[in-house]
Amino acid sequence: MSLVHVSKHPLVAHKLTKLRSVETEPKRFRELVRELSALLAYEATADLLTRPVTVQTPMGVAQGAELVDTIGLVPILRAGLGMVEGVWELMPTAEVWHLGIYRDEKTLKPVQYYNKLPTEPRVSVCLILDPMLATGGSAIAAVDILKQWGVKRIKFVGLIGSPEGIQRLETHHPDVAIHLAAIDERLNNQGYIVPGLGDAGDRQFGTG
Ligand code: URA
Protein backbone atom coordinates (compact mmCIF):
# COMPACT_ATOMS: atom_id res chain seq x y z
CA MET A 1 0.00 0.00 0.00
CA SER A 2 1.42 3.37 -1.00
CA LEU A 3 1.94 5.87 1.80
CA VAL A 4 2.19 8.84 -0.56
CA HIS A 5 -0.43 11.51 0.18
CA VAL A 6 -0.86 14.50 -2.13
CA SER A 7 -3.16 17.10 -0.62
CA LYS A 8 -6.37 17.75 -2.52
CA HIS A 9 -7.23 20.80 -0.45
CA PRO A 10 -8.10 23.86 -2.59
CA LEU A 11 -6.21 26.15 -0.20
CA VAL A 12 -3.09 24.08 -0.69
CA ALA A 13 -3.44 24.21 -4.48
CA HIS A 14 -4.00 27.98 -4.41
CA LYS A 15 -1.11 28.76 -2.08
CA LEU A 16 1.26 26.40 -3.89
CA THR A 17 0.54 28.17 -7.18
CA LYS A 18 1.44 31.52 -5.59
CA LEU A 19 4.55 29.96 -4.08
CA ARG A 20 5.78 28.67 -7.44
CA SER A 21 5.47 32.04 -9.18
CA VAL A 22 8.74 33.72 -10.06
CA GLU A 23 6.99 36.99 -9.09
CA THR A 24 6.62 35.97 -5.43
CA GLU A 25 9.05 37.90 -3.21
CA PRO A 26 10.89 36.28 -0.25
CA LYS A 27 8.56 37.76 2.41
CA ARG A 28 5.42 36.38 0.77
CA PHE A 29 7.28 33.19 -0.11
CA ARG A 30 8.09 32.62 3.59
CA GLU A 31 4.47 33.28 4.60
CA LEU A 32 3.24 30.79 2.02
CA VAL A 33 5.77 28.14 3.13
CA ARG A 34 4.57 28.61 6.71
CA GLU A 35 0.88 28.39 5.77
CA LEU A 36 1.31 25.40 3.46
CA SER A 37 3.39 23.56 6.05
CA ALA A 38 0.64 23.97 8.64
CA LEU A 39 -2.02 22.70 6.24
CA LEU A 40 0.07 19.68 5.24
CA ALA A 41 1.05 18.88 8.82
CA TYR A 42 -2.63 19.03 9.79
CA GLU A 43 -3.33 16.31 7.23
CA ALA A 44 -0.19 14.33 8.15
CA THR A 45 -1.15 14.14 11.82
CA ALA A 46 -4.69 12.83 11.32
CA ASP A 47 -3.67 9.48 12.84
CA LEU A 48 -2.09 10.77 16.07
CA LEU A 49 -3.08 8.78 19.12
CA THR A 50 -5.36 10.27 21.74
CA ARG A 51 -6.85 9.05 25.01
CA PRO A 52 -10.32 9.86 26.25
CA VAL A 53 -10.60 12.51 28.95
CA THR A 54 -13.47 14.41 30.48
CA VAL A 55 -13.55 18.17 30.77
CA GLN A 56 -15.69 20.42 32.90
CA THR A 57 -17.45 23.04 30.79
CA PRO A 58 -19.46 25.94 32.25
CA MET A 59 -22.56 23.82 31.49
CA GLY A 60 -21.53 20.31 32.50
CA VAL A 61 -19.04 17.58 31.72
CA ALA A 62 -17.97 16.78 28.15
CA GLN A 63 -16.13 13.76 26.82
CA GLY A 64 -12.95 14.85 25.11
CA ALA A 65 -9.56 13.65 23.95
CA GLU A 66 -5.97 14.44 24.74
CA LEU A 67 -2.92 13.67 22.63
CA VAL A 68 -0.87 10.68 23.73
CA ASP A 69 1.76 10.94 21.01
CA THR A 70 4.71 13.20 21.53
CA ILE A 71 5.92 14.89 18.38
CA GLY A 72 9.34 15.78 17.08
CA LEU A 73 9.73 18.23 14.21
CA VAL A 74 12.90 17.59 12.26
CA PRO A 75 13.60 20.37 9.77
CA ILE A 76 16.39 19.66 7.33
CA LEU A 77 18.62 22.75 7.18
CA ARG A 78 18.34 25.10 5.67
CA ALA A 79 15.17 25.08 3.54
CA GLY A 80 13.21 23.08 6.13
CA LEU A 81 13.61 25.87 8.71
CA GLY A 82 10.81 27.91 7.16
CA MET A 83 8.40 25.02 7.63
CA VAL A 84 8.79 24.83 11.42
CA GLU A 85 6.83 27.85 12.56
CA GLY A 86 3.51 27.01 10.92
CA VAL A 87 3.60 23.42 12.16
CA TRP A 88 4.71 24.49 15.63
CA GLU A 89 1.72 26.80 15.97
CA LEU A 90 -0.51 23.74 15.62
CA MET A 91 1.50 21.58 18.03
CA PRO A 92 3.35 23.93 20.38
CA THR A 93 4.63 21.17 22.66
CA ALA A 94 6.54 19.51 19.80
CA GLU A 95 10.29 19.29 20.17
CA VAL A 96 12.36 20.61 17.26
CA TRP A 97 15.49 18.73 16.26
CA HIS A 98 17.56 20.28 13.47
CA LEU A 99 19.43 18.13 10.98
CA GLY A 100 22.01 19.69 8.72
CA ILE A 101 22.26 17.76 5.49
CA TYR A 102 23.48 19.36 2.30
CA ARG A 103 23.63 18.01 -1.18
CA ASP A 104 27.11 17.85 -2.66
CA GLU A 105 26.81 19.84 -5.89
CA LYS A 106 29.02 17.42 -7.82
CA THR A 107 27.87 14.03 -6.60
CA LEU A 108 24.30 15.16 -5.62
CA LYS A 109 24.81 12.89 -2.55
CA PRO A 110 23.75 13.97 0.97
CA VAL A 111 26.41 15.08 3.44
CA GLN A 112 25.48 15.43 7.14
CA TYR A 113 27.09 18.46 8.84
CA TYR A 114 24.85 19.15 11.86
CA ASN A 115 23.09 16.75 14.23
CA LYS A 116 22.38 17.51 17.89
CA LEU A 117 19.91 14.69 18.57
CA PRO A 118 20.15 13.45 22.17
CA THR A 119 21.18 9.82 22.68
CA GLU A 120 17.63 8.59 23.43
CA PRO A 121 14.55 9.57 21.41
CA ARG A 122 12.06 11.53 23.52
CA VAL A 123 9.22 11.57 21.00
CA SER A 124 6.93 8.92 19.55
CA VAL A 125 6.41 10.46 16.10
CA CYS A 126 8.79 12.54 13.98
CA LEU A 127 7.82 14.79 11.10
CA ILE A 128 10.74 15.43 8.77
CA LEU A 129 10.30 18.87 7.21
CA ASP A 130 11.92 19.66 3.87
CA PRO A 131 10.14 21.60 1.12
CA MET A 132 11.61 19.78 -1.86
CA LEU A 133 11.78 15.98 -2.19
CA ALA A 134 14.13 16.08 -5.17
CA THR A 135 16.65 13.22 -5.44
CA GLY A 136 15.43 11.83 -2.12
CA GLY A 137 19.01 11.64 -0.80
CA SER A 138 18.57 14.01 2.16
CA ALA A 139 15.20 12.52 3.11
CA ILE A 140 16.61 8.98 3.08
CA ALA A 141 19.61 10.10 5.14
CA ALA A 142 17.29 11.85 7.64
CA VAL A 143 15.11 8.75 8.04
CA ASP A 144 18.24 6.59 8.46
CA ILE A 145 19.40 8.89 11.27
CA LEU A 146 16.00 8.95 13.00
CA LYS A 147 15.63 5.17 12.78
CA GLN A 148 19.12 4.70 14.25
CA TRP A 149 18.04 7.09 16.99
CA GLY A 150 15.13 4.71 17.69
CA VAL A 151 12.08 6.60 16.40
CA LYS A 152 9.38 4.14 15.34
CA ARG A 153 6.94 6.41 13.48
CA ILE A 154 8.37 8.79 10.91
CA LYS A 155 6.57 10.90 8.33
CA PHE A 156 8.01 13.12 5.63
CA VAL A 157 6.25 16.46 5.05
CA GLY A 158 7.31 18.42 1.97
CA LEU A 159 5.82 20.80 -0.54
CA ILE A 160 6.82 19.39 -3.93
CA GLY A 161 8.15 15.93 -4.79
CA SER A 162 9.74 14.54 -7.92
CA PRO A 163 8.70 11.06 -9.12
CA GLU A 164 12.36 9.97 -8.73
CA GLY A 165 12.68 11.22 -5.14
CA ILE A 166 9.40 9.72 -4.05
CA GLN A 167 10.29 6.37 -5.54
CA ARG A 168 13.71 6.35 -3.86
CA LEU A 169 12.32 7.27 -0.46
CA GLU A 170 9.54 4.68 -0.77
CA THR A 171 12.02 1.98 -1.82
CA HIS A 172 14.45 2.69 1.06
CA HIS A 173 11.79 3.35 3.69
CA PRO A 174 8.42 1.88 2.68
CA ASP A 175 7.04 2.49 6.20
CA VAL A 176 7.48 6.27 6.00
CA ALA A 177 4.39 8.20 4.91
CA ILE A 178 5.09 11.02 2.45
CA HIS A 179 2.85 14.12 2.58
CA LEU A 180 3.13 16.63 -0.26
CA ALA A 181 1.27 19.48 -1.90
CA ALA A 182 2.19 18.29 -5.42
CA ILE A 183 4.19 15.80 -7.46
CA ASP A 184 5.96 17.46 -10.38
CA GLU A 185 7.15 16.15 -13.74
CA ARG A 186 10.83 15.40 -13.23
CA LEU A 187 14.29 16.31 -11.99
CA ASN A 188 16.65 18.19 -14.27
CA ASN A 189 20.31 17.21 -14.54
CA GLN A 190 21.27 19.60 -11.71
CA GLY A 191 18.84 17.84 -9.39
CA TYR A 192 16.19 20.59 -9.47
CA ILE A 193 12.52 19.77 -9.67
CA VAL A 194 10.81 20.89 -12.90
CA PRO A 195 8.66 22.96 -12.97
CA GLY A 196 9.07 23.17 -9.17
CA LEU A 197 9.74 26.57 -7.65
CA GLY A 198 13.49 26.97 -7.96
CA ASP A 199 15.75 26.84 -4.91
CA ALA A 200 13.50 26.77 -1.85
CA GLY A 201 16.32 27.95 0.44
CA ASP A 202 17.35 30.87 -1.75
CA ARG A 203 13.76 31.95 -2.28
CA GLN A 204 13.04 32.01 1.47
CA PHE A 205 16.23 33.67 2.56
CA GLY A 206 16.68 36.06 -0.36
CA THR A 207 20.01 34.51 -1.31
CA GLY A 208 21.10 33.16 -4.66
N1 URA B 1 16.07 21.81 -3.74
C1 URA B 1 15.42 22.93 -4.07
O1 URA B 1 15.44 23.91 -3.33
N2 URA B 1 14.76 22.97 -5.24
C2 URA B 1 14.70 21.92 -6.08
O2 URA B 1 14.06 22.01 -7.13
C3 URA B 1 15.39 20.75 -5.70
C4 URA B 1 16.08 20.71 -4.53
Residues whose N, C-alpha, C, O or C-beta is under 5 A from the ligand:
A	BS01	URA	M132 A134 G191 Y192 I193 G196 G198 D199 A200 G201
